Amino acid sequence: MIAKHYEDMLQGKSVIRQLSEFATARGKEIGYENVFDYSLGNPSVPVPQAVTDTMIRLLQEKDPMELHGYSPSLGIPSVREKVAASLEKRFGLPYTADEIFMTSAAAAAISHALRAVTIPGDEVLTFAPCFSEYYPYVNGTGAHLKAVPADLASFQINFNAFEEMLTEKVTAVLINTPNNPSGVVYSSATLKTLADILTKKSEAFGHPIYLISDEPYREIVFKGVEAPFVSSFYDNTLMCYSYSKALSFPGERIGYLAVNPACKDAKKIVQMCGQISREIGHNCPSSLMQLTIAENLYITSDISVYETNRNILYKELTSLGLTCTEPGGTFYIFPKAPMADSKAFSEKAKEFDLILVPGDGFGCPGYFRMAYCIDTEKVERSLDAIRKLVAAC
Amino acid sequence: MIAKHYEDMLQGKSVIRQLSEFATARGKEIGYENVFDYSLGNPSVPVPQAVTDTMIRLLQEKDPMELHGYSPSLGIPSVREKVAASLEKRFGLPYTADEIFMTSAAAAAISHALRAVTIPGDEVLTFAPCFSEYYPYVNGTGAHLKAVPADLASFQINFNAFEEMLTEKVTAVLINTPNNPSGVVYSSATLKTLADILTKKSEAFGHPIYLISDEPYREIVFKGVEAPFVSSFYDNTLMCYSYSKALSFPGERIGYLAVNPACKDAKKIVQMCGQISREIGHNCPSSLMQLTIAENLYITSDISVYETNRNILYKELTSLGLTCTEPGGTFYIFPKAPMADSKAFSEKAKEFDLILVPGDGFGCPGYFRMAYCIDTEKVERSLDAIRKLVAAC
């Protein structure tokens, strides 16, 4: 018999995917340029030419046996060294290759991190609003994910609720800053308080509570916003990175797990990831992509469009009277809907060819997410539709 | 605490990896060209120039947003269509895109196939000699792998032992033809008998027994050898393919799962794979690699070297009096060691700078594997060492 667990999962069709499919279908009717599709977190600017040039040069010049040969299960040693060196240079922690594990982007990094530091039955906490895929990521390991209710005033952390939920069963906490869907960047004060609580509770429980920090938006931070390096605040941090967003490279599935050198068993955790790969069929990201990334560690795509779009939308939404925390990074904004039912609001938005994702799936009903990784010209054209939608609520 | 299960796995260091490390270290002493390293199944011929040209052209000409954008979780639709069409054209089964799931090579294909058609506690059978990684692949899902003892006379299938072990608990059977480590290709007679037994037992048990067919060596078959298409024999077949071996592309991690269109729930199984990916952090192979493969479905690397090497080694080993089944494909040969203890034999071989893998890890103690994906010139130079080794036993 086929596995009922996965068969059942087919019923829970992703709301974002449904909205995206609606946008595509509607686009066929009225032209996709007339659909204000804010559904998907797909980068809207191309990969830097330097990255393309690196790939072409590797393909033209490097011995194909070496270029396309098996990578060791932890990643190509020279790539791990360069990633470590870049992290040390930029953030000051003494990473070495031994603390770096190359992964098929952030999903695989989180998948390995969870299996390394939790066991089935453990609890993992995250903070609403959160990326809805965290549920299968965590629950697929046999651990259980619980989301701490949001701090709606600022989308930092609701520490009272967190401390209540932080029982002895919790062995890992999963955070995402800059945050999808709120766009908010956790402040130093937030990270310091979080670290203090984790340290205190690790001692009280007699076991470490690991911090798994999902940072695919780390490089997409807007002017004047402080983006503290999470791993500097708490030793037992496993950082998950992806080149999907800031390098506009999502299809190539490349990222890494970087375990804080001060983390308990840091080097062993990385070695263990090689064993976890054997059980889940991971086996390294593409070797061409590993070698390409290693030569482009200090650049991003031209991500200025996201800040431009943030400025336009934040100004418009607040001027329309919507409650909205100003995003400090990413390409998301997460306003409060002008109707109590954000699913109904998302449905209503379709009437104006606006594709908005209700906050329910992120653990924040009553809010909605706009992914503004689209052309600025389209953002500007959408303002009239937004005004009409709000007026109609 | 870190997960003891994976920490414990670190103790069981791969014998093949240890031998390969020895070969590298010994190479530093005497020159790697003087080490007859038969340890690793790494292709020894380059990827076809046409594949490199496709990648360069895609990088130069295709819109980078589209080229490197997110692939749907089941794979890029046009790629799935082309893979299906090529299978239909070559093997006559009416595959459509709906039966194809693009994967990070065979490891990921097997990983998804197992999770789709088994549940924790189930038993999965395979046949010795078998690839040792099957143990973590299967056991990592919560099912249990058991290896049916080898048919030592031919390295086809020991059906008596199989029928004894084929209890109601078994929900999947995992085969590998052409076979690593024996090089043997299952005959039509073998596959027909296997299918008959599976059909009979599926009926008797009242549940389907799925056949998971791991076929990374499908294209590496020598002259005069019949290589039947496994899926044609049994409806409930899930075929796992990888471009690692025949296209010399192992580092790029690209392959697919093709579910026989006649398989019960074929299309649903593929859809379920998208859900399985969410739990294990898979998320598609590289989009560049998917698009590249789709344009090179009918070619392989120049794999003639493997047949040349097979001829030289088979002739030499048999003329030395070793018992040896002639490989019909792959780049492996699996002779009986001239000492009862094949681990001791492998140790002894090191004295002659011969790196041979004992059969124990493949479920066949007393035998040894030679991976002859090395230059023919080196194979020829190794013959003297082989003669000396055999004489010394």
Interface residues (C-beta under 8 A of the other chain):
Chain A: M1 I2 A3 K4 H5 Y6 E7 M9 L10 L40 N42 P43 S44 P46 V47 T52 M55 I56 L59 Q60 D63 P64 M65 L67 H68 G69 Y70 S71 T103 S104 A105 A107 A108 A109 I110 S111 H112 R115 A116 V117 T118 I119 E133 P136 Y137 N139 G140 T141 T171 H207 P208 S244 S248 F249 P250 G251 E252 R253 K264 D265 K268 I269 Q271 M272 Q275 I276 R278 E279 I280 G281 H282 N283 C284 P285 S286 S287 L288 M289
Chain B: M1 I2 A3 K4 H5 Y6 E7 M9 L10 L40 N42 P43 S44 P46 V47 T52 M55 I56 L59 Q60 D63 P64 M65 L67 H68 G69 Y70 S71 T103 S104 A105 A107 A108 A109 I110 S111 H112 R115 A116 V117 T118 I119 E133 P136 Y137 N139 G140 T141 T171 H207 P208 S244 S248 F249 P250 G251 E252 R253 K264 D265 K268 I269 Q271 M272 Q275 I276 R278 E279 I280 G281 H282 N283 C284 P285 S286 S287 L288 M289
